[in-house]
C-alpha cells in the first residue's frame, strides 16, 4: 500500500544516510522502525533480559573470597601507590 508522510527534512536526510550506509532502502528502514514502535506499544515486544554473565560455581566461594582483607587491599591498590 502506498501512503504519503510528512517527515522533517533533517530526519529524512539522516534516515537516507543510514539506509545507504547499511545498504538497504529507505522503505525497509522506515518499515523496520515502524514495526519496532508498533511491537513496543502493543505490548508484544520481548522484555529485556539480562544475560547471566556470572563466573564460577553458583554458591561456591571464589578465590578472591578466600583472601584476607590485607591481601584484598593489596590487590585493589596494586600499582596505584596504596
C-alpha positions in Angstrom: 0.0 0.0 0.0 1.3 3.4 -0.8 0.9 6.4 1.6 2.3 9.9 1.9 4.1 11.0 5.1 5.4 14.4 6.1 8.8 13.8 7.6 11.1 16.7 8.7 14.0 17.3 6.3 16.8 16.7 8.8 15.2 13.4 10.0 14.7 12.2 6.4 18.3 13.1 5.5 19.6 11.2 8.4 17.4 8.2 7.6 18.6 8.2 4.0 22.2 8.3 5.1 21.7 5.4 7.5 19.9 3.3 4.8 22.6 4.0 2.3 25.3 3.2 4.8 23.6 -0.1 5.7 22.9 -1.0 2.1 19.1 -1.0 2.4 16.3 1.0 1.1 14.7 3.9 2.9 11.4 2.0 2.7 13.0 -1.0 4.6 14.4 1.3 7.2 11.1 3.0 7.8 9.2 -0.3 7.9 11.7 -1.6 10.4 11.3 1.4 12.7 7.5 1.3 12.4 7.4 -2.4 13.2 9.6 -1.8 16.3 7.4 1.0 17.6 4.2 -1.0 16.9 5.5 -4.0 18.7 6.7 -1.9 21.7 3.4 -0.1 22.1 1.2 -3.1 21.5 2.9 -5.0 24.4 4.2 -7.8 22.3 7.8 -6.7 22.4 10.1 -9.0 24.2 11.1 -7.7 27.6 14.8 -7.0 28.2 16.5 -10.0 29.8 20.0 -9.6 31.2 22.3 -12.4 30.2 23.8 -14.5 33.0 27.5 -13.5 33.0 28.4 -15.0 36.4 31.6 -16.8 36.8 32.4 -19.9 38.7 30.2 -22.3 40.6 26.9 -20.9 41.8 27.1 -20.6 45.6 30.7 -21.6 45.6 33.5 -19.5 47.1 35.7 -17.6 44.7 39.5 -17.5 45.1 39.1 -13.8 46.0 36.8 -14.6 48.9 39.4 -16.8 50.4 41.9 -13.9 50.7 42.4 -12.0 53.9 41.4 -8.3 54.0 45.1 -7.3 53.7 45.6 -9.5 50.6 42.4 -8.0 49.1 43.6 -4.5 49.8 47.0 -5.2 48.3 45.2 -6.4 45.1 42.9 -3.4 44.9 45.7 -0.9 45.2 48.4 -2.8 43.3 50.4 -0.4 41.1 48.5 2.6 42.5 50.8 3.6 45.3 48.3 2.5 48.1 
